[in-house]
Amino acid sequence: MAHRRTAAVLAAGLLLGGGTAVAVGLGQQDPAPAPVAAPRTQPSTGAATDPAPSPTRTPTPTSTPSPTADPTATPTAEPVQRAALPERVRIPAIDVDSDLLHLGLNDDGTVEVPAGAQIDRAAWFDGSPRPGDDGPAVVEGHVDSPHGESVFYDLATMEPGQKVHVDRADGTTVTFVVDRVEQYPKDAFPTREVYRNTDEPQLRLITCGGAWNPDVGHYEDNTVVYARAA
């Protein structure tokens, strides 16, 4: 179990990411935007109407050839359907049930973490794929806070086969099954392994771990849970 610190020490703040390298190496896998539809032609309001055909003259019908498919034409891409935005994460094995914040990057390029009144909630990193889309969706949370044990206090105790449920804005739930749990030194965080693109929906749960380092004001390690869609 990771070493815990008191509220007085934690007031300095906690870092989840492995430094700037984490932000630089993010494997975002967002789908391409849907094609923009051409504007619909509006009827003219001031143009003169075409004259009516002469009643003494019948137009000669013309033959219009049937269109044939162009074998060299590029087929139109279908719009990519994205998963709905995540709203909640539930992990029965460690009694986690938390609304999900949507957080991005800080000005220095590091991953933003929950803070203030929302410090003990989990957060989806909005630079990663949405849970259920191909790629590694990233959900982060603190191991502890000035209030004591935080949302991912027991994350390091998870085991392969346990489930993580993410509830989404459209009322659907995507379930992930844990593959493995790893602990990495922050100064040797394997950015590519954690954030690289995948050809299926996966999930990464990230928190702090290891010993508290008072010289730098944060934990020395990160705990990462790897999971894939059930």
VENUR-V257539 format. One record per residue. RES is the residue in one letter. PHI is phi as a letter, one per 40 degrees, with the letter a starting at -180 (none if undefined). NEAR is the number of other C-alpha atoms within 12 Angstrom. Layout:
((RES & PHI & NEAR) (RES & PHI & NEAR))
//
This chain:
((M & none & 16) (A & c & 25) (H & c & 21) (R & b & 29) (R & b & 31) (T & c & 18) (A & c & 17) (A & c & 16) (V & c & 23) (L & c & 29) (A & d & 21) (A & c & 20) (G & h & 29) (L & b & 41) (L & b & 39) (L & c & 44) (G & c & 47) (G & c & 38) (G & g & 30) (T & c & 24) (A & d & 23) (V & c & 36) (A & c & 32) (V & c & 22) (G & c & 25) (L & c & 35) (G & c & 30) (Q & c & 28) (Q & b & 28) (D & c & 28) (P & c & 20) (A & c & 14) (P & c & 13) (A & c & 14) (P & c & 13) (V & c & 11) (A & c & 10) (A & c & 6) (P & c & 6) (R & c & 7) (T & c & 7) (Q & c & 6) (P & c & 8) (S & c & 8) (T & b & 7) (G & b & 6) (A & c & 7) (A & c & 8) (T & c & 10) (D & c & 7) (P & c & 7) (A & c & 11) (P & c & 10) (S & c & 9) (P & c & 8) (T & c & 7) (R & b & 8) (T & b & 9) (P & c & 10) (T & c & 6) (P & c & 6) (T & b & 6) (S & c & 6) (T & b & 6) (P & c & 6) (S & c & 6) (P & c & 6) (T & b & 8) (A & c & 9) (D & c & 8) (P & c & 7) (T & c & 7) (A & c & 8) (T & c & 8) (P & c & 9) (T & c & 9) (A & c & 12) (E & c & 12) (P & d & 13) (V & c & 14) (Q & c & 17) (R & c & 22) (A & c & 27) (A & c & 21) (L & c & 29) (P & c & 39) (E & b & 30) (R & a & 32) (V & b & 38) (R & b & 31) (I & b & 32) (P & d & 19) (A & c & 22) (I & b & 22) (D & f & 20) (V & b & 28) (D & a & 24) (S & b & 31) (D & d & 29) (L & b & 35) (L & c & 29) (H & b & 29) (L & b & 26) (G & b & 24) (L & b & 24) (N & c & 18) (D & c & 10) (D & c & 14) (G & g & 19) (T & c & 24) (V & c & 37) (E & c & 34) (V & b & 37) (P & d & 36) (A & a & 27) (G & g & 14) (A & c & 11) (Q & b & 23) (I & c & 33) (D & c & 32) (R & b & 37) (A & c & 42) (A & a & 40) (W & c & 40) (F & c & 41) (D & c & 30) (G & c & 32) (S & b & 42) (P & d & 36) (R & c & 37) (P & d & 47) (G & h & 37) (D & c & 31) (D & c & 28) (G & h & 33) (P & c & 41) (A & c & 46) (V & b & 52) (V & b & 53) (E & b & 45) (G & a & 50) (H & c & 43) (V & c & 47) (D & a & 40) (S & a & 36) (P & d & 25) (H & c & 24) (G & h & 21) (E & c & 25) (S & b & 34) (V & d & 36) (F & b & 42) (Y & d & 34) (D & b & 33) (L & d & 43) (A & c & 33) (T & c & 25) (M & c & 31) (E & b & 23) (P & d & 20) (G & g & 21) (Q & c & 27) (K & b & 31) (V & b & 40) (H & b & 36) (V & b & 43) (D & c & 29) (R & b & 25) (A & c & 18) (D & c & 15) (G & g & 14) (T & c & 18) (T & b & 24) (V & b & 34) (T & b & 29) (F & b & 34) (V & b & 30) (V & c & 31) (D & c & 24) (R & a & 26) (V & b & 29) (E & b & 31) (Q & b & 32) (Y & b & 29) (P & c & 26) (K & c & 32) (D & c & 18) (A & b & 19) (F & c & 29) (P & c & 27) (T & d & 27) (R & c & 20) (E & c & 21) (V & c & 40) (Y & b & 36) (R & c & 27) (N & c & 27) (T & b & 27) (D & c & 17) (E & a & 22) (P & c & 31) (Q & b & 39) (L & a & 46) (R & b & 45) (L & b & 52) (I & b & 46) (T & a & 47) (C & c & 47) (G & a & 41) (G & g & 25) (A & c & 25) (W & c & 28) (N & b & 23) (P & c & 18) (D & c & 11) (V & b & 16) (G & g & 19) (H & a & 35) (Y & c & 38) (E & c & 32) (D & b & 33) (N & b & 43) (T & c & 41) (V & b & 43) (V & b & 44) (Y & b & 37) (A & a & 39) (R & b & 34) (A & c & 31) (A & c & 22))
//
